[in-house]
């Protein structure tokens, strides 16, 4: 579920073993009948079908204080509780003396440039070493959004292996003001992405629903029919045609999980070296060994998806000043760009 089950291969059926409640879900009044395993899977991060079913079989999932089977269908106002043999992890963040690249700071907010490889906030398998752990060390009493415990100062986030700009709130008033701008889609967010191939149209808008893949919950997929997922809009523009890859500018109108990565794959242009979305394979170009060797070398230069949150613009919630921030491409991204430019020039 939101954490790995210790009971992946073990069932906890000892009635004398103390269990600790980790999740309590109240089913919406308008909820249609839905299998309990699917209901939990859709509402708890990192919950796979097999883990949920193992938990149900082991008696760790109760509905209205009663043990149920996986085929039980939840009803409106049902109370679903999920317990584990160990107590819940505290939401208190452990401060860590980790350097932060601060682009801008005043009494109300700061803008930071996150390096690739740094997780934004503590979560399963990443409780330490995150940006939030660093923020907790350098700044005291950062505000937290409702239902967002353990993530002080955060208004938005970017993926672990995406580099670039993030705005952090230092007061509750600033947090609420920035959150409203994100909700209104008035925040300007520009990303640079190196993708496989060259789009037929040099610029355009991708307005396609995206959501978690039913086959792999870690992956976001497109639902072009619009019957699943959430509405998502990405505006893109071709910046540089490098024959087999291209540099694309993406502007987010909405901010869904893995939005650019999923939308560009849907367009037929996965991000370069994006293993989760198939971009870590040779997708365009020749089969000559020299070219394959060149691509493999580029993968080593940028061992992550080639995505960078390049600029960020918003209205300061306190001063009402329009602020705009820009960042340089990190070394791995700029180096691989130079390699591609050299390759297409001399081959």
VEXVO-421032 format. One record per residue (C-alpha): residue number from 1; x, z, y; residue in three letters. Coordinates in steps of 0.2 Angstrom, whole numbers, plus 5000, padded with zeros to 4 digits. Example, Ala and Ser with C-alpha at 12.3 -4.5 7.8 and 13.67 -1.06 7.14 Angstrom:
BEGIN
@kero = 1 X = 5062 Z = 5039 Y = 4978 dolum = ALA
@kero = 2 X = 5068 Z = 5036 Y = 4995 dolum = SER
END
This chain:
BEGIN
@kero = 1 X = 5000 Z = 5000 Y = 5000 dolum = UNK
@kero = 2 X = 5008 Z = 5004 Y = 5017 dolum = UNK
@kero = 3 X = 5022 Z = 5011 Y = 5006 dolum = UNK
@kero = 4 X = 5029 Z = 5006 Y = 4989 dolum = UNK
@kero = 5 X = 5020 Z = 5015 Y = 4975 dolum = UNK
@kero = 6 X = 5031 Z = 5027 Y = 4965 dolum = UNK
@kero = 7 X = 5017 Z = 5023 Y = 4952 dolum = UNK
@kero = 8 X = 5021 Z = 5005 Y = 4951 dolum = UNK
@kero = 9 X = 5024 Z = 5008 Y = 4932 dolum = UNK
@kero = 10 X = 5017 Z = 5025 Y = 4931 dolum = UNK
@kero = 11 X = 5000 Z = 5032 Y = 4932 dolum = UNK
@kero = 12 X = 4997 Z = 5049 Y = 4940 dolum = UNK
@kero = 13 X = 4983 Z = 5057 Y = 4930 dolum = UNK
@kero = 14 X = 4989 Z = 5075 Y = 4929 dolum = UNK
@kero = 15 X = 4975 Z = 5085 Y = 4937 dolum = UNK
@kero = 16 X = 4987 Z = 5099 Y = 4941 dolum = UNK
@kero = 17 X = 4998 Z = 5087 Y = 4951 dolum = UNK
@kero = 18 X = 4995 Z = 5090 Y = 4970 dolum = UNK
@kero = 19 X = 4990 Z = 5074 Y = 4979 dolum = UNK
@kero = 20 X = 4992 Z = 5071 Y = 4998 dolum = UNK
@kero = 21 X = 4980 Z = 5060 Y = 5008 dolum = UNK
@kero = 22 X = 4988 Z = 5046 Y = 5016 dolum = UNK
@kero = 23 X = 4974 Z = 5034 Y = 5021 dolum = UNK
@kero = 24 X = 4956 Z = 5037 Y = 5025 dolum = UNK
@kero = 25 X = 4945 Z = 5022 Y = 5028 dolum = UNK
@kero = 26 X = 4927 Z = 5022 Y = 5034 dolum = UNK
@kero = 27 X = 4918 Z = 5006 Y = 5029 dolum = UNK
@kero = 28 X = 4910 Z = 4997 Y = 5044 dolum = UNK
@kero = 29 X = 4891 Z = 4998 Y = 5045 dolum = UNK
@kero = 30 X = 4890 Z = 4979 Y = 5044 dolum = UNK
@kero = 31 X = 4902 Z = 4977 Y = 5029 dolum = UNK
@kero = 32 X = 4896 Z = 4965 Y = 5016 dolum = UNK
@kero = 33 X = 4899 Z = 4970 Y = 4998 dolum = UNK
@kero = 34 X = 4917 Z = 4968 Y = 4994 dolum = UNK
@kero = 35 X = 4928 Z = 4973 Y = 4979 dolum = UNK
@kero = 36 X = 4937 Z = 4989 Y = 4983 dolum = UNK
@kero = 37 X = 4954 Z = 4982 Y = 4978 dolum = UNK
@kero = 38 X = 4952 Z = 4967 Y = 4990 dolum = UNK
@kero = 39 X = 4945 Z = 4978 Y = 5004 dolum = UNK
@kero = 40 X = 4961 Z = 4990 Y = 5003 dolum = UNK
@kero = 41 X = 4972 Z = 4975 Y = 5002 dolum = UNK
@kero = 42 X = 4965 Z = 4967 Y = 5018 dolum = UNK
@kero = 43 X = 4967 Z = 4983 Y = 5028 dolum = UNK
@kero = 44 X = 4983 Z = 4991 Y = 5023 dolum = UNK
@kero = 45 X = 5000 Z = 4983 Y = 5027 dolum = UNK
@kero = 46 X = 5011 Z = 4978 Y = 5012 dolum = UNK
@kero = 47 X = 4997 Z = 4982 Y = 5000 dolum = UNK
@kero = 48 X = 4998 Z = 4970 Y = 4985 dolum = UNK
@kero = 49 X = 4984 Z = 4967 Y = 4973 dolum = UNK
@kero = 50 X = 4994 Z = 4974 Y = 4958 dolum = UNK
@kero = 51 X = 4999 Z = 4990 Y = 4968 dolum = UNK
@kero = 52 X = 4981 Z = 4993 Y = 4974 dolum = UNK
@kero = 53 X = 4974 Z = 4991 Y = 4956 dolum = UNK
@kero = 54 X = 4988 Z = 5002 Y = 4949 dolum = UNK
@kero = 55 X = 4983 Z = 5016 Y = 4962 dolum = UNK
@kero = 56 X = 4964 Z = 5014 Y = 4958 dolum = UNK
@kero = 57 X = 4968 Z = 5015 Y = 4939 dolum = UNK
@kero = 58 X = 4979 Z = 5031 Y = 4942 dolum = UNK
@kero = 59 X = 4965 Z = 5039 Y = 4951 dolum = UNK
@kero = 60 X = 4974 Z = 5039 Y = 4968 dolum = UNK
@kero = 61 X = 4959 Z = 5030 Y = 4977 dolum = UNK
@kero = 62 X = 4942 Z = 5038 Y = 4979 dolum = UNK
@kero = 63 X = 4926 Z = 5032 Y = 4987 dolum = UNK
@kero = 64 X = 4915 Z = 5046 Y = 4993 dolum = UNK
@kero = 65 X = 4927 Z = 5058 Y = 4983 dolum = UNK
@kero = 66 X = 4923 Z = 5049 Y = 4967 dolum = UNK
@kero = 67 X = 4935 Z = 5039 Y = 4956 dolum = UNK
@kero = 68 X = 4930 Z = 5021 Y = 4955 dolum = UNK
@kero = 69 X = 4936 Z = 5005 Y = 4946 dolum = UNK
@kero = 70 X = 4944 Z = 4990 Y = 4954 dolum = UNK
@kero = 71 X = 4927 Z = 4980 Y = 4953 dolum = UNK
@kero = 72 X = 4918 Z = 4993 Y = 4963 dolum = UNK
@kero = 73 X = 4911 Z = 4985 Y = 4979 dolum = UNK
@kero = 74 X = 4912 Z = 4995 Y = 4995 dolum = UNK
@kero = 75 X = 4896 Z = 4998 Y = 5004 dolum = UNK
@kero = 76 X = 4893 Z = 5002 Y = 5023 dolum = UNK
@kero = 77 X = 4899 Z = 5019 Y = 5028 dolum = UNK
@kero = 78 X = 4908 Z = 5022 Y = 5012 dolum = UNK
@kero = 79 X = 4923 Z = 5034 Y = 5014 dolum = UNK
@kero = 80 X = 4939 Z = 5027 Y = 5005 dolum = UNK
@kero = 81 X = 4953 Z = 5039 Y = 5003 dolum = UNK
@kero = 82 X = 4971 Z = 5034 Y = 4996 dolum = UNK
@kero = 83 X = 4982 Z = 5048 Y = 4991 dolum = UNK
@kero = 84 X = 5000 Z = 5050 Y = 4984 dolum = UNK
@kero = 85 X = 5010 Z = 5063 Y = 4975 dolum = UNK
@kero = 86 X = 5021 Z = 5066 Y = 4990 dolum = UNK
@kero = 87 X = 5016 Z = 5071 Y = 5008 dolum = UNK
@kero = 88 X = 5014 Z = 5057 Y = 5022 dolum = UNK
@kero = 89 X = 5030 Z = 5053 Y = 5031 dolum = UNK
@kero = 90 X = 5030 Z = 5061 Y = 5048 dolum = UNK
@kero = 91 X = 5027 Z = 5049 Y = 5063 dolum = UNK
@kero = 92 X = 5040 Z = 5057 Y = 5073 dolum = UNK
@kero = 93 X = 5054 Z = 5045 Y = 5077 dolum = UNK
@kero = 94 X = 5072 Z = 5050 Y = 5073 dolum = UNK
@kero = 95 X = 5082 Z = 5047 Y = 5089 dolum = UNK
@kero = 96 X = 5098 Z = 5037 Y = 5086 dolum = UNK
@kero = 97 X = 5112 Z = 5033 Y = 5097 dolum = UNK
@kero = 98 X = 5111 Z = 5014 Y = 5096 dolum = UNK
@kero = 99 X = 5116 Z = 5003 Y = 5111 dolum = UNK
@kero = 100 X = 5102 Z = 4993 Y = 5119 dolum = UNK
@kero = 101 X = 5104 Z = 4977 Y = 5129 dolum = UNK
@kero = 102 X = 5094 Z = 4981 Y = 5145 dolum = UNK
@kero = 103 X = 5090 Z = 4966 Y = 5155 dolum = UNK
@kero = 104 X = 5080 Z = 4975 Y = 5168 dolum = UNK
@kero = 105 X = 5074 Z = 4993 Y = 5171 dolum = UNK
@kero = 106 X = 5065 Z = 5003 Y = 5184 dolum = UNK
@kero = 107 X = 5055 Z = 5019 Y = 5184 dolum = UNK
@kero = 108 X = 5040 Z = 5011 Y = 5175 dolum = UNK
@kero = 109 X = 5047 Z = 4999 Y = 5162 dolum = UNK
@kero = 110 X = 5062 Z = 4990 Y = 5155 dolum = UNK
@kero = 111 X = 5065 Z = 4973 Y = 5147 dolum = UNK
@kero = 112 X = 5077 Z = 4972 Y = 5133 dolum = UNK
@kero = 113 X = 5086 Z = 4958 Y = 5124 dolum = UNK
@kero = 114 X = 5084 Z = 4962 Y = 5105 dolum = UNK
@kero = 115 X = 5098 Z = 4955 Y = 5093 dolum = UNK
@kero = 116 X = 5093 Z = 4946 Y = 5077 dolum = UNK
@kero = 117 X = 5093 Z = 4958 Y = 5062 dolum = UNK
@kero = 118 X = 5086 Z = 4973 Y = 5072 dolum = UNK
@kero = 119 X = 5069 Z = 4979 Y = 5066 dolum = UNK
@kero = 120 X = 5058 Z = 4983 Y = 5081 dolum = UNK
@kero = 121 X = 5049 Z = 4999 Y = 5075 dolum = UNK
@kero = 122 X = 5051 Z = 5011 Y = 5059 dolum = UNK
@kero = 123 X = 5041 Z = 5005 Y = 5044 dolum = UNK
@kero = 124 X = 5042 Z = 5005 Y = 5026 dolum = UNK
@kero = 125 X = 5060 Z = 5002 Y = 5020 dolum = UNK
@kero = 126 X = 5066 Z = 5002 Y = 5038 dolum = UNK
@kero = 127 X = 5064 Z = 5020 Y = 5045 dolum = UNK
@kero = 128 X = 5080 Z = 5021 Y = 5054 dolum = UNK
@kero = 129 X = 5091 Z = 5009 Y = 5064 dolum = UNK
@kero = 130 X = 5076 Z = 5001 Y = 5073 dolum = UNK
@kero = 131 X = 5074 Z = 4997 Y = 5092 dolum = UNK
@kero = 132 X = 5062 Z = 5012 Y = 5093 dolum = UNK
@kero = 133 X = 5075 Z = 5024 Y = 5086 dolum = UNK
@kero = 134 X = 5086 Z = 5018 Y = 5099 dolum = UNK
@kero = 135 X = 5073 Z = 5020 Y = 5113 dolum = UNK
@kero = 136 X = 5069 Z = 5038 Y = 5107 dolum = UNK
@kero = 137 X = 5087 Z = 5042 Y = 5110 dolum = UNK
@kero = 138 X = 5090 Z = 5034 Y = 5127 dolum = UNK
@kero = 139 X = 5072 Z = 5038 Y = 5134 dolum = UNK
@kero = 140 X = 5062 Z = 5053 Y = 5133 dolum = UNK
@kero = 141 X = 5043 Z = 5055 Y = 5132 dolum = UNK
@kero = 142 X = 5039 Z = 5036 Y = 5131 dolum = UNK
@kero = 143 X = 5020 Z = 5033 Y = 5129 dolum = UNK
@kero = 144 X = 5011 Z = 5027 Y = 5113 dolum = UNK
@kero = 145 X = 4996 Z = 5016 Y = 5112 dolum = UNK
@kero = 146 X = 4981 Z = 5023 Y = 5103 dolum = UNK
@kero = 147 X = 4982 Z = 5021 Y = 5084 dolum = UNK
@kero = 148 X = 5000 Z = 5015 Y = 5086 dolum = UNK
@kero = 149 X = 5009 Z = 5032 Y = 5082 dolum = UNK
@kero = 150 X = 5027 Z = 5031 Y = 5079 dolum = UNK
@kero = 151 X = 5030 Z = 5016 Y = 5091 dolum = UNK
@kero = 152 X = 5033 Z = 5024 Y = 5108 dolum = UNK
@kero = 153 X = 5034 Z = 5012 Y = 5122 dolum = UNK
@kero = 154 X = 5029 Z = 4996 Y = 5112 dolum = UNK
@kero = 155 X = 5017 Z = 4984 Y = 5119 dolum = UNK
@kero = 156 X = 5022 Z = 4969 Y = 5108 dolum = UNK
@kero = 157 X = 5035 Z = 4965 Y = 5095 dolum = UNK
@kero = 158 X = 5046 Z = 4951 Y = 5088 dolum = UNK
@kero = 159 X = 5052 Z = 4949 Y = 5070 dolum = UNK
@kero = 160 X = 5067 Z = 4957 Y = 5063 dolum = UNK
@kero = 161 X = 5077 Z = 4940 Y = 5062 dolum = UNK
@kero = 162 X = 5070 Z = 4934 Y = 5079 dolum = UNK
@kero = 163 X = 5081 Z = 4937 Y = 5094 dolum = UNK
@kero = 164 X = 5076 Z = 4939 Y = 5112 dolum = UNK
@kero = 165 X = 5066 Z = 4948 Y = 5125 dolum = UNK
@kero = 166 X = 5054 Z = 4962 Y = 5124 dolum = UNK
@kero = 167 X = 5046 Z = 4973 Y = 5138 dolum = UNK
@kero = 168 X = 5045 Z = 4992 Y = 5135 dolum = UNK
@kero = 169 X = 5033 Z = 5003 Y = 5144 dolum = UNK
@kero = 170 X = 5040 Z = 5020 Y = 5151 dolum = UNK
@kero = 171 X = 5023 Z = 5027 Y = 5157 dolum = UNK
@kero = 172 X = 5005 Z = 5027 Y = 5150 dolum = UNK
@kero = 173 X = 4999 Z = 5018 Y = 5166 dolum = UNK
@kero = 174 X = 5012 Z = 5004 Y = 5163 dolum = UNK
@kero = 175 X = 5008 Z = 5003 Y = 5145 dolum = UNK
@kero = 176 X = 4989 Z = 5001 Y = 5148 dolum = UNK
@kero = 177 X = 4993 Z = 4988 Y = 5162 dolum = UNK
@kero = 178 X = 5004 Z = 4978 Y = 5151 dolum = UNK
@kero = 179 X = 4992 Z = 4979 Y = 5136 dolum = UNK
@kero = 180 X = 4978 Z = 4972 Y = 5146 dolum = UNK
@kero = 181 X = 4989 Z = 4957 Y = 5151 dolum = UNK
@kero = 182 X = 4993 Z = 4953 Y = 5133 dolum = UNK
@kero = 183 X = 4975 Z = 4955 Y = 5129 dolum = UNK
@kero = 184 X = 4970 Z = 4943 Y = 5143 dolum = UNK
@kero = 185 X = 4984 Z = 4931 Y = 5137 dolum = UNK
@kero = 186 X = 4992 Z = 4931 Y = 5155 dolum = UNK
@kero = 187 X = 5009 Z = 4935 Y = 5149 dolum = UNK
@kero = 188 X = 5021 Z = 4921 Y = 5149 dolum = UNK
@kero = 189 X = 5031 Z = 4920 Y = 5133 dolum = UNK
@kero = 190 X = 5043 Z = 4906 Y = 5129 dolum = UNK
@kero = 191 X = 5053 Z = 4904 Y = 5113 dolum = UNK
@kero = 192 X = 5066 Z = 4891 Y = 5108 dolum = UNK
@kero = 193 X = 5065 Z = 4886 Y = 5090 dolum = UNK
@kero = 194 X = 5077 Z = 4874 Y = 5080 dolum = UNK
@kero = 195 X = 5066 Z = 4865 Y = 5068 dolum = UNK
@kero = 196 X = 5067 Z = 4852 Y = 5054 dolum = UNK
@kero = 197 X = 5063 Z = 4835 Y = 5059 dolum = UNK
@kero = 198 X = 5056 Z = 4828 Y = 5076 dolum = UNK
@kero = 199 X = 5038 Z = 4829 Y = 5080 dolum = UNK
@kero = 200 X = 5029 Z = 4813 Y = 5082 dolum = UNK
@kero = 201 X = 5021 Z = 4819 Y = 5099 dolum = UNK
@kero = 202 X = 5034 Z = 4826 Y = 5111 dolum = UNK
@kero = 203 X = 5023 Z = 4839 Y = 5116 dolum = UNK
@kero = 204 X = 5006 Z = 4846 Y = 5111 dolum = UNK
@kero = 205 X = 4995 Z = 4861 Y = 5107 dolum = UNK
@kero = 206 X = 4993 Z = 4868 Y = 5090 dolum = UNK
@kero = 207 X = 4976 Z = 4877 Y = 5089 dolum = UNK
@kero = 208 X = 4974 Z = 4882 Y = 5071 dolum = UNK
@kero = 209 X = 4968 Z = 4898 Y = 5063 dolum = UNK
@kero = 210 X = 4982 Z = 4908 Y = 5054 dolum = UNK
@kero = 211 X = 4981 Z = 4923 Y = 5043 dolum = UNK
@kero = 212 X = 4989 Z = 4931 Y = 5028 dolum = UNK
@kero = 213 X = 4992 Z = 4920 Y = 5013 dolum = UNK
@kero = 214 X = 4981 Z = 4925 Y = 4998 dolum = UNK
@kero = 215 X = 4995 Z = 4922 Y = 4987 dolum = UNK
@kero = 216 X = 5009 Z = 4931 Y = 4996 dolum = UNK
@kero = 217 X = 5004 Z = 4944 Y = 5009 dolum = UNK
@kero = 218 X = 5021 Z = 4943 Y = 5017 dolum = UNK
@kero = 219 X = 5018 Z = 4925 Y = 5023 dolum = UNK
@kero = 220 X = 5006 Z = 4919 Y = 5036 dolum = UNK
@kero = 221 X = 4997 Z = 4902 Y = 5033 dolum = UNK
@kero = 222 X = 4986 Z = 4890 Y = 5042 dolum = UNK
@kero = 223 X = 4968 Z = 4889 Y = 5039 dolum = UNK
@kero = 224 X = 4964 Z = 4872 Y = 5048 dolum = UNK
@kero = 225 X = 4945 Z = 4873 Y = 5043 dolum = UNK
@kero = 226 X = 4944 Z = 4889 Y = 5053 dolum = UNK
@kero = 227 X = 4934 Z = 4898 Y = 5040 dolum = UNK
@kero = 228 X = 4948 Z = 4911 Y = 5037 dolum = UNK
@kero = 229 X = 4962 Z = 4919 Y = 5048 dolum = UNK
@kero = 230 X = 4962 Z = 4922 Y = 5066 dolum = UNK
@kero = 231 X = 4962 Z = 4910 Y = 5081 dolum = UNK
@kero = 232 X = 4980 Z = 4906 Y = 5086 dolum = UNK
@kero = 233 X = 4986 Z = 4894 Y = 5100 dolum = UNK
@kero = 234 X = 5004 Z = 4888 Y = 5102 dolum = UNK
@kero = 235 X = 5010 Z = 4875 Y = 5115 dolum = UNK
@kero = 236 X = 5025 Z = 4866 Y = 5110 dolum = UNK
@kero = 237 X = 5037 Z = 4854 Y = 5119 dolum = UNK
@kero = 238 X = 5052 Z = 4844 Y = 5112 dolum = UNK
@kero = 239 X = 5068 Z = 4848 Y = 5122 dolum = UNK
@kero = 240 X = 5081 Z = 4839 Y = 5111 dolum = UNK
@kero = 241 X = 5080 Z = 4826 Y = 5098 dolum = UNK
@kero = 242 X = 5095 Z = 4829 Y = 5086 dolum = UNK
@kero = 243 X = 5089 Z = 4816 Y = 5073 dolum = UNK
@kero = 244 X = 5087 Z = 4827 Y = 5058 dolum = UNK
@kero = 245 X = 5082 Z = 4843 Y = 5068 dolum = UNK
@kero = 246 X = 5076 Z = 4846 Y = 5085 dolum = UNK
@kero = 247 X = 5075 Z = 4860 Y = 5098 dolum = UNK
@kero = 248 X = 5057 Z = 4864 Y = 5102 dolum = UNK
@kero = 249 X = 5050 Z = 4875 Y = 5116 dolum = UNK
@kero = 250 X = 5035 Z = 4885 Y = 5111 dolum = UNK
@kero = 251 X = 5024 Z = 4895 Y = 5123 dolum = UNK
@kero = 252 X = 5012 Z = 4907 Y = 5115 dolum = UNK
@kero = 253 X = 4994 Z = 4909 Y = 5121 dolum = UNK
@kero = 254 X = 4990 Z = 4921 Y = 5107 dolum = UNK
@kero = 255 X = 5002 Z = 4932 Y = 5098 dolum = UNK
@kero = 256 X = 4998 Z = 4933 Y = 5079 dolum = UNK
@kero = 257 X = 5010 Z = 4938 Y = 5066 dolum = UNK
@kero = 258 X = 5023 Z = 4924 Y = 5062 dolum = UNK
@kero = 259 X = 5013 Z = 4913 Y = 5073 dolum = UNK
@kero = 260 X = 5027 Z = 4900 Y = 5078 dolum = UNK
@kero = 261 X = 5034 Z = 4900 Y = 5061 dolum = UNK
@kero = 262 X = 5017 Z = 4897 Y = 5053 dolum = UNK
@kero = 263 X = 5011 Z = 4884 Y = 5066 dolum = UNK
@kero = 264 X = 5027 Z = 4874 Y = 5065 dolum = UNK
@kero = 265 X = 5027 Z = 4873 Y = 5046 dolum = UNK
@kero = 266 X = 5009 Z = 4868 Y = 5047 dolum = UNK
@kero = 267 X = 5015 Z = 4854 Y = 5059 dolum = UNK
@kero = 268 X = 5027 Z = 4849 Y = 5046 dolum = UNK
@kero = 269 X = 5042 Z = 4856 Y = 5055 dolum = UNK
@kero = 270 X = 5048 Z = 4872 Y = 5047 dolum = UNK
@kero = 271 X = 5061 Z = 4882 Y = 5057 dolum = UNK
@kero = 272 X = 5079 Z = 4879 Y = 5052 dolum = UNK
@kero = 273 X = 5084 Z = 4892 Y = 5039 dolum = UNK
@kero = 274 X = 5068 Z = 4901 Y = 5039 dolum = UNK
@kero = 275 X = 5068 Z = 4906 Y = 5020 dolum = UNK
@kero = 276 X = 5050 Z = 4913 Y = 5020 dolum = UNK
@kero = 277 X = 5043 Z = 4897 Y = 5026 dolum = UNK
@kero = 278 X = 5054 Z = 4884 Y = 5017 dolum = UNK
@kero = 279 X = 5066 Z = 4880 Y = 5030 dolum = UNK
@kero = 280 X = 5081 Z = 4886 Y = 5021 dolum = UNK
@kero = 281 X = 5082 Z = 4870 Y = 5011 dolum = UNK
@kero = 282 X = 5088 Z = 4852 Y = 5016 dolum = UNK
@kero = 283 X = 5072 Z = 4845 Y = 5022 dolum = UNK
@kero = 284 X = 5078 Z = 4830 Y = 5032 dolum = UNK
@kero = 285 X = 5092 Z = 4818 Y = 5031 dolum = UNK
@kero = 286 X = 5103 Z = 4810 Y = 5018 dolum = UNK
@kero = 287 X = 5109 Z = 4816 Y = 5001 dolum = UNK
@kero = 288 X = 5127 Z = 4812 Y = 5005 dolum = UNK
@kero = 289 X = 5139 Z = 4827 Y = 5000 dolum = UNK
@kero = 290 X = 5147 Z = 4827 Y = 5017 dolum = UNK
@kero = 291 X = 5130 Z = 4830 Y = 5025 dolum = UNK
@kero = 292 X = 5124 Z = 4843 Y = 5013 dolum = UNK
@kero = 293 X = 5140 Z = 4852 Y = 5016 dolum = UNK
@kero = 294 X = 5137 Z = 4851 Y = 5035 dolum = UNK
@kero = 295 X = 5120 Z = 4858 Y = 5033 dolum = UNK
@kero = 296 X = 5126 Z = 4872 Y = 5021 dolum = UNK
@kero = 297 X = 5139 Z = 4877 Y = 5034 dolum = UNK
@kero = 298 X = 5125 Z = 4878 Y = 5048 dolum = UNK
@kero = 299 X = 5115 Z = 4889 Y = 5037 dolum = UNK
@kero = 300 X = 5130 Z = 4901 Y = 5036 dolum = UNK
@kero = 301 X = 5132 Z = 4900 Y = 5055 dolum = UNK
@kero = 302 X = 5114 Z = 4906 Y = 5058 dolum = UNK
@kero = 303 X = 5109 Z = 4915 Y = 5042 dolum = UNK
@kero = 304 X = 5091 Z = 4918 Y = 5049 dolum = UNK
@kero = 305 X = 5076 Z = 4908 Y = 5056 dolum = UNK
@kero = 306 X = 5082 Z = 4899 Y = 5072 dolum = UNK
@kero = 307 X = 5070 Z = 4907 Y = 5084 dolum = UNK
@kero = 308 X = 5074 Z = 4916 Y = 5100 dolum = UNK
@kero = 309 X = 5062 Z = 4924 Y = 5113 dolum = UNK
@kero = 310 X = 5070 Z = 4916 Y = 5128 dolum = UNK
@kero = 311 X = 5059 Z = 4920 Y = 5143 dolum = UNK
@kero = 312 X = 5046 Z = 4933 Y = 5148 dolum = UNK
@kero = 313 X = 5035 Z = 4933 Y = 5163 dolum = UNK
@kero = 314 X = 5022 Z = 4946 Y = 5168 dolum = UNK
@kero = 315 X = 5015 Z = 4955 Y = 5183 dolum = UNK
@kero = 316 X = 5022 Z = 4972 Y = 5186 dolum = UNK
@kero = 317 X = 5007 Z = 4985 Y = 5182 dolum = UNK
@kero = 318 X = 5012 Z = 4996 Y = 5197 dolum = UNK
@kero = 319 X = 5020 Z = 4985 Y = 5210 dolum = UNK
@kero = 320 X = 5010 Z = 4970 Y = 5207 dolum = UNK
@kero = 321 X = 5026 Z = 4960 Y = 5208 dolum = UNK
@kero = 322 X = 5027 Z = 4944 Y = 5197 dolum = UNK
@kero = 323 X = 5042 Z = 4946 Y = 5186 dolum = UNK
@kero = 324 X = 5051 Z = 4933 Y = 5176 dolum = UNK
@kero = 325 X = 5066 Z = 4936 Y = 5164 dolum = UNK
@kero = 326 X = 5077 Z = 4923 Y = 5155 dolum = UNK
@kero = 327 X = 5090 Z = 4925 Y = 5142 dolum = UNK
@kero = 328 X = 5104 Z = 4915 Y = 5135 dolum = UNK
@kero = 329 X = 5103 Z = 4908 Y = 5117 dolum = UNK
@kero = 330 X = 5113 Z = 4920 Y = 5106 dolum = UNK
@kero = 331 X = 5130 Z = 4915 Y = 5099 dolum = UNK
@kero = 332 X = 5124 Z = 4910 Y = 5082 dolum = UNK
@kero = 333 X = 5110 Z = 4899 Y = 5089 dolum = UNK
@kero = 334 X = 5121 Z = 4891 Y = 5102 dolum = UNK
@kero = 335 X = 5135 Z = 4887 Y = 5090 dolum = UNK
@kero = 336 X = 5123 Z = 4879 Y = 5077 dolum = UNK
@kero = 337 X = 5116 Z = 4868 Y = 5091 dolum = UNK
@kero = 338 X = 5133 Z = 4862 Y = 5096 dolum = UNK
@kero = 339 X = 5137 Z = 4858 Y = 5078 dolum = UNK
@kero = 340 X = 5121 Z = 4847 Y = 5077 dolum = UNK
@kero = 341 X = 5125 Z = 4839 Y = 5093 dolum = UNK
@kero = 342 X = 5143 Z = 4835 Y = 5087 dolum = UNK
@kero = 343 X = 5136 Z = 4828 Y = 5071 dolum = UNK
@kero = 344 X = 5124 Z = 4816 Y = 5078 dolum = UNK
@kero = 345 X = 5136 Z = 4810 Y = 5090 dolum = UNK
@kero = 346 X = 5149 Z = 4806 Y = 5078 dolum = UNK
@kero = 347 X = 5140 Z = 4801 Y = 5062 dolum = UNK
END
